[in-house]
Amino acid sequence: MELIIKNLTKVYGDRTVLDIPQQTITSGEIIGLVGNNGAGKTTILRLMLDLIKADSGEVRSNGNAVNEDSQWKTYTGSYIDKRFLIPFYTPEEFFHFVAKLYNIKQKELNKRLEEYHQMMHDEILGTGKQIRHFSEGNQQKIGIIAAMIINPTVLILDEPFNYLDPSSQIVVAKLIKQINERLATTVIVSSHNLTYITDVATRILLLEKGKIIKDVPNKNGSALDELTGYFASM
Amino acid sequence: MDYIIREKVWHKTLVVAISILLLFPILYFTFGDMADELSRTKRFDYVVPYVALSILIPDFLLKYFVKREKLVMSDSMKTRPISTASWNRFVLLNCLLDSGNSYLLFFFIPVAFMSMSFVKSVLSLLLFFSICWLNGYAITIYRLSQDWEYKAPVIVVGFFWVPLVTCYVINPLSFPWVLHIIGFILLCMLMIYGLYKYSCTIHVYTDYSRNTKKEYVTHFSGLAIEYVSMMRATRYRLFPFYIIFNCLFGLFLVLNNPYISNTFSLELIVILSIIGLPIIYGIFMFAFEGNYMDGLWTRPIGIRRVMQVKYNGYVIDAAFMTILCYVLYRIFRNEIELPICFFGATLLFTSGVINHVIFFTSFLAKRCEMFSNSFSITPYRRSFLLEAVVFLPIIVLLLIYYFLPISIANIASALSGIIGVLLHPFIMKWFAQKYESNRYKYFEQYRN
């Protein structure tokens, strides 16, 4: 699925926090969004998910404006923060709820959950705990799994490596690449972790003060040095 | 490998429900005897200690079910120089000022001042207040104690406290009335002081890993999310039971009171009972969802569908209460006649009018803090205007039944209900569209 951003701006008070004249994300790309705090990474993701109102411009997913047509919800998996989880559900209940919304049958759900077994470390399913009682890291895992379990053609993840233990970070990076290869999923990931983002992304968008200041192609981590140099010089 | 485990979900709920229902005979026997005594002797002051004794256990049990806050010092306060003693004094003061602790006084104030002299009324109210404060504080300390070895002393003292008070009420030393009541108040104060000193000896930790109880994994239908959210919200899970209890207890009292003979009293309590439960769920419209609205909005479940699930839930609530009221009415029926079509008309009015009007709350809802146990002020606020909008149709219905003969009132309420039900798809569509057109504003409110 192709995503097109046109003249997108977001203003808070008299501060423009996002200003992107034109950007196209073609089908099957893995886009890494990097930038310091306040650069506008989460804002752009929220606008892509129609969670906040753009002051001007639009985001088009598969040709349709996301704020006018809700078709994108059927093929987009996303996880921004804990507000994407239902805190009083157990992980099983939550996955079941998500599966129901996407018409995934129970048997198929169980099969798909198997694929995330390594990431769950036997700490998530079968515990009987409500999601709110899990650690930040495990909540993050539940959110990421719920986003991926629907086999999305567009996947949007905000800081997916945060809170995760080292082995889970490796697994998440691997899963992002796998889902992209297997389903040609268009992935947009934001992160502060340059190592992982350059490991998974095919293109890096560097944001600063709401503007995309660099659009760096990334093949086998080739953008890492450039990005490291940029942030070190700030 | 089957990851979805299905287990029974209702046994705990059932225990709570049965416990609450057990209060009916307790209250009936205690208050029934009091009423006989009162009508025989005309000595209202004489029965004050007995009334105080009789409310002791029901008040404690009700608070046990309803009062959930632990008043634990938050981590941010704990790491600052605030002594445990100061915090415990704050907890004590909080219980003193908590109007929920002394709700019984609202019933006793008019009765006391109408039936006794000023001094006796004040003393009686002070006594009731002391008991309410003590019960509320005892529950707070009980909930503060994290392990059974700390809870046990509170329970044991409670077991000794009831016989002690019972002996004192009999007044074996034949104190004059005033001294007797003052002594009773002092006994309560002594207990409160003892609990305060005890609270200073227990150590309370906000240990989140303790919250690892096994949840009953449910098989969700479309409706379940409505009920599961309320049942698992620490602060609010007993609200529906409380409403059901109050309504049915009110109905029970009206049906058993020989002095109430007008039909409207019965109509009033039945109407409020049927409408009460949907209203309770309705005032939390999108307040719980506010905690995960981002997740809902980005998934293929439209606001219209979410609202429909809610509406269906409200209809089931109203139908449940209608059946319960009718059964109770048939069991304890007195000389007041209520035709079955009255129950049907009220249910229709609730489904067609009230359950739609409730949806105005979706426009003014704030995110509700569902799980906070420590002392915090919930960001969930209500608007006076909103309450007026919701309660207006209830008042209109009550006025219809007050001023019109019951047969005409039934036709009027049933007709309005039927019109509401027929217009249901259009009304829901309008609410959903209205909500979606202002969604960014609402989403922002939930995030704050």
Boltz contact constraints between the chains, C-beta under 6 A:
constraints:
  - contact:
      token1: [A, 49]
      token2: [B, 298]
      max_distance: 6.0
  - contact:
      token1: [A, 51]
      token2: [B, 294]
      max_distance: 6.0
  - contact:
      token1: [A, 53]
      token2: [B, 440]
      max_distance: 6.0
  - contact:
      token1: [A, 73]
      token2: [B, 299]
      max_distance: 6.0
  - contact:
      token1: [A, 73]
      token2: [B, 300]
      max_distance: 6.0
  - contact:
      token1: [A, 74]
      token2: [B, 300]
      max_distance: 6.0
  - contact:
      token1: [A, 78]
      token2: [B, 298]
      max_distance: 6.0
  - contact:
      token1: [A, 83]
      token2: [B, 292]
      max_distance: 6.0
  - contact:
      token1: [A, 83]
      token2: [B, 294]
      max_distance: 6.0
  - contact:
      token1: [A, 84]
      token2: [B, 294]
      max_distance: 6.0
  - contact:
      token1: [A, 84]
      token2: [B, 295]
      max_distance: 6.0
  - contact:
      token1: [A, 86]
      token2: [B, 292]
      max_distance: 6.0
  - contact:
      token1: [A, 87]
      token2: [B, 291]
      max_distance: 6.0
  - contact:
      token1: [A, 88]
      token2: [B, 229]
      max_distance: 6.0
  - contact:
      token1: [A, 88]
      token2: [B, 232]
      max_distance: 6.0
  - contact:
      token1: [A, 90]
      token2: [B, 215]
      max_distance: 6.0
  - contact:
      token1: [A, 90]
      token2: [B, 217]
      max_distance: 6.0
  - contact:
      token1: [A, 92]
      token2: [B, 3]
      max_distance: 6.0
  - contact:
      token1: [A, 92]
      token2: [B, 4]
      max_distance: 6.0
  - contact:
      token1: [A, 92]
      token2: [B, 217]
      max_distance: 6.0
  - contact:
      token1: [A, 93]
      token2: [B, 217]
      max_distance: 6.0
  - contact:
      token1: [A, 96]
      token2: [B, 4]
      max_distance: 6.0
  - contact:
      token1: [A, 101]
      token2: [B, 299]
      max_distance: 6.0
  - contact:
      token1: [A, 101]
      token2: [B, 300]
      max_distance: 6.0
  - contact:
      token1: [A, 101]
      token2: [B, 301]
      max_distance: 6.0
  - contact:
      token1: [A, 110]
      token2: [B, 2]
      max_distance: 6.0
  - contact:
      token1: [A, 110]
      token2: [B, 3]
      max_distance: 6.0
  - contact:
      token1: [A, 113]
      token2: [B, 3]
      max_distance: 6.0
  - contact:
      token1: [A, 125]
      token2: [B, 3]
      max_distance: 6.0
  - contact:
      token1: [A, 128]
      token2: [B, 214]
      max_distance: 6.0
  - contact:
      token1: [A, 128]
      token2: [B, 215]
      max_distance: 6.0
  - contact:
      token1: [A, 129]
      token2: [B, 212]
      max_distance: 6.0
  - contact:
      token1: [A, 130]
      token2: [B, 215]
      max_distance: 6.0
  - contact:
      token1: [A, 133]
      token2: [B, 211]
      max_distance: 6.0
